Every structure is written in structure tokens, then in C-alpha cells.
Amino acid sequence: MATVRDTTYDLLRDLGMTTVFGNPGSTEEPFLAAFPDDFQYVLALQEASAVGMADGYAQVTGRPAHVNLHTAPGTGNAMGNLVTAWHNRAPLIVTAGQQTREMLLIEPRLTNRRATELPQPYVKWSHEPVRAQDVPAALMRAYATAVQPPAGPVFLSLPLDDWGQPADPYRPPRTVSTRIAPDPYRLGEFAAVLAASRAPALVFGAGVDRAGAWPAAVALAERLGAPVWTAPAPERATFPEDHPHFQGVLPYAIAPLAEKLRTHDTVLVVGAPVFRYYPHVPGDHLPEGVRLLHVTDDPDEAARAPVGDSLLGDAGLTLADLLDLLPPGDRPPPPPRPAPAPPEDGTPLSPDALFAALAGHWPADGILVQESPSNLSALRRRLPITRPASYFTMASGGLGYGLPAAVGVTLAQRDTGRARPVVAVIGDGSFHYSIQALWTAAQLRLPLVVVVPVNQQYAILKAFADFKQTPGVPGLDLPGLDIAALARGYGCATATVETPDQLGEALAAGLRADRPTVLPVPIRTEIPGLL
Ligand SMILES: Cc1ncc(C[n+]2csc(CCOP(=O)(O)OP(=O)(O)O)c2C)c(N)n1
């Protein structure tokens, strides 16, 4: 007689979910027992890394990823990156073990009290099945919830004695759609506004990359003769950044962002919130007379926008439909933005010099994973992203995502056979939040290269303190950390990098290696401006 465990594995297999990211405990062992040969268990040494890896993996494969956590403490450790997965729109199916049903009333050790509330509000659905026999169907519902727009994480709490129970008859997977087509009438209104616009501007967000819609985004920009910005603080790149229409990333504060749009009369935002602000710089959200049109597949994102008219729709489908509706115009292309001046020479390297060197040695088809807060502007200025699905960071602002995400992205390159090279740039502070992901990369023999700009401080927080005029904040310096020793301790290769040439050599060697390489690079310690 088939057990709940048997049918659950059959369902996972039929859903194509044969990779499990996790960290095991007693409450998970009955699920993991006799782990099938055709499944892969990716062991993380802490749950933050399990979730970050799964998020990167899900984004690259375009499919939900399974994370298996240890009851309440494991879910607690996972929470920061679960917040990120929510904002990243990463379809994660998070399962956590629960104590034996028979004992739950008296709350034995490792009971997950009010299990379904713990991950809230950063999951789309949270459930503990009422009967053991409901576990497979709950998993199917979790899957359907995770992948439908807006995609995101879901949570199931699964009592450990459920797995051996006799199962209901097997029900094969159902399918659901993952894209919303825009309302054609409202789309027609949007197209009419754009066609009549004197000076339209386009603002693209991560939704464009998730939808695989770079070609449609480029075609629309060229059709309209419009400049293109990326929406503030993007978690993915949205447009070829060497295209003459590309103007950069919009600032993440109200007044400076509005200022950038001053010469336009219509702004079309696709696949991003309006807008992802960070420091409060008050002002009007838009210059006077500017009309904003917003395309998103998330009703909540549409509802909370402070300005503009919105249309629910998948970024790719909507852009394709707009192209069908908009006739070729005769607007000249916008003037291209000026190229940055060459960076200054000398050691330690400035962030600009480091990233100019990285760009100079960048591997064809390379993927960048980024968590380097104060150096972000320099990195994005020097290393344009020119291909889709090539840039990943967190949408949330929570550190501890980039390093495990890079491991998940690299593993997905191997598992999908794409074999694209992956380079992570992780600040020397950010490096420590999920550092144990390095061990997983080493065990999996992944050729990930991690560049660590070492400024021995939380520079971005010093910039924020300057901006808010709050001097005297403690805890912003990071002396005495030996990044190379830590990396070696987890099984990674390291090399000394102080010059652009050393970076080139170490990068090439690291991408050819059969294990991860961590490259700490001392950089200058000036504090850049926040905006
Ligand atoms: C989980 C979490 N804890 C704390 C913070 C606050 N925080 C934001 S940036 C930052 C410093 C990052 O330091 P580092 O990676 O060295 O980059 P730098 O600012 O020096 O470029 C901190 C602590 C955060 N964003 N997330």
C-alpha cells in the first residue's frame, strides 16, 4: 500500500521538482529517509543559505524550487531570505517538519507553535494539512499558488508522522497559467496615450527580464524613439545597458526621481513597482503635467502606487501587444548618455577602477550576482549588463542573499546545461550573513568566482548617516576579518588581488577551476554619496 511519502515523491517527480535545498533535523528525517536516487539534496549549513540558493536556482531555471526546513528554528533562520524571495517574486515551495500529530496538543520539544503564522506575511499561502492524506494535494495547491502571478514563496508545515500513513489514490499534477494578458480595452487606451505623447519615457523593471521580454522592450523603445530607464533598485537587469536609448537606473528617492522625468509628458512603467524608494527625499512623485502608465502583474503593486493609471498584465505579453498597436513614429532617438571618464590609477584600487578591470576581463555571457551596497553605483556604471538573465540581486534590502543566490545560480547553470560563467560581487560586510553557502559551492565543485571589495566598513551606512545627519553611530567598522582564511576554511580557492592585471588572471583561473574562488580586493575607503 502506497504511503503519503510515496505519493508525495511521485508528485514531486511529476512536477519536475527533484532538487531539495535544505538543512535537516529530526522532524524532517521521515520525509528524507531512503532519499530517492533520482533526487538531489543540496545541503546548506544554515537555512538562510538554503533559501537564498533555492531563490537563485528558481530564477534561473524559471521553475519553482523546493526548500525543506527544520520546524520553527529552521524557519526562523530562513526568514530574512524568505522576505527577499517574496520581493524577488521567486516561486519557492518551503516545507518544514512539524512534531508528531499525536503529541502536538502538549507541545513537545520542536513543536512549531502556530506554524502557519511564523512565515507570515512573506508567503503567499501557509498551511498545515488537516489530514496526513492531504499532504500531496496541499503540495499541488502550494505549487499552483507559488507560480501564478505574482509568483512567490509558499509554506507547508508537515507533521513527521504523516509520511508513513496510507495514502489516498495518486492524483497527477494539474497545470495553471503563469501569465496574465492585459485587458484589451484598457491596453488600447494606454496605446492611444503613448501614440499621442510628445515626449514619452520608458521605465522597465525586473518583470521585463522575468518575462524574457528584452527584445520587445528594445523594439518598443525604438518604435517610440523613447529614452529608457531601469526602475529604482532593480533585482534584475531590464534592458541592454549598451543600447543608445539606455539612460541608467532611476534614483531611489521621490524628488530626484521626478527630476529625471521632467522633460517628458508620458511615462510608461512596465514590470516594476511605482517606485521602489529608499531614503525619504520629499517632493512630488512626478513633475507637473506628466502622466504615468503602469503595467504590472501584481494587483497589490498596482493598488499601492501613489500616482498613475495601472493595467494588470504580464510585462512580455503587454509589451508585445503594445508593439502591435503602436504605429512607427518619426521621433528621433534620444541623445545617448555620456560615457564615464576613465577611473583613476593607483592602489588600493578605487571601486571604479576595480569594476572597470572586472568589465575589461568579463567573460562572454557572464552572469553577475551583486550584494555590494556602497559600490553599487560604481559597479553598474563600469560593468553594463548587455544580455538577459545576467544580473541578480535582492529586491528586499536584506543582506545575506547574494552569496547563496550565486551558488544557486551557478548550480542551475550546471543542471540546465547552460554552463554560463557566474561572478558574484559581495561586500566584505555582506559576505558574512550567509557565508556558509561557500561550503555548499565547494562540495558541489562549482566554478563560482566571488569578488569581495574590502573596505573594512559598512560604508553605505556611513553614507546614510551623513545623509540623515546622524553622526556617532556605533558599529560601522569591520577590522580584523581575514576573508581569505574564512574562504579557505569552507573549501574555496583564494588569490591575492591588488591590481587590475591580478584580477584578470585570478578571474580567468577561477572560472576554469572545479571549485569556488574567493578574491578579496582591498579598495579605497572614501564614502560615496547615498544618491
Ligand atoms: C539582514 C540585514 N542586516 C543589516 C542590514 C543593514 N545594512 C545595510 S548595508 C550594510 C552594510 C554592508 O556592508 P558591506 O557589504 O561591506 O558593503 P559597503 O556598504 O561597505 O559597500 C548593512 C549592515 C541589512 N540591509 N540587512
The ligand as an ORCA input file, in Angstrom:
! r2SCAN-3c Opt
* xyz 1 1
  C      19.996     41.411      7.187
  C      20.491     42.808      7.187
  N      21.121     43.306      8.272
  C      21.578     44.568      8.273
  C      21.392     45.375      7.196
  C      21.832     46.825      7.213
  N      22.908     47.060      6.251
  C      22.653     47.565      5.026
  S      24.019     47.789      4.142
  C      25.004     47.232      5.378
  C      26.491     47.213      5.225
  C      27.005     46.348      4.135
  O      28.411     46.346      4.209
  P      29.307     45.879      3.020
  O      28.806     44.649      2.430
  O      30.718     45.862      3.493
  O      29.129     46.988      1.925
  P      29.551     48.539      1.884
  O      28.406     49.309      2.427
  O      30.779     48.720      2.694
  O      29.745     48.783      0.450
  C      24.242     46.862      6.475
  C      24.806     46.299      7.716
  C      20.696     44.819      6.089
  N      20.447     45.525      4.987
  N      20.275     43.540      6.104
*
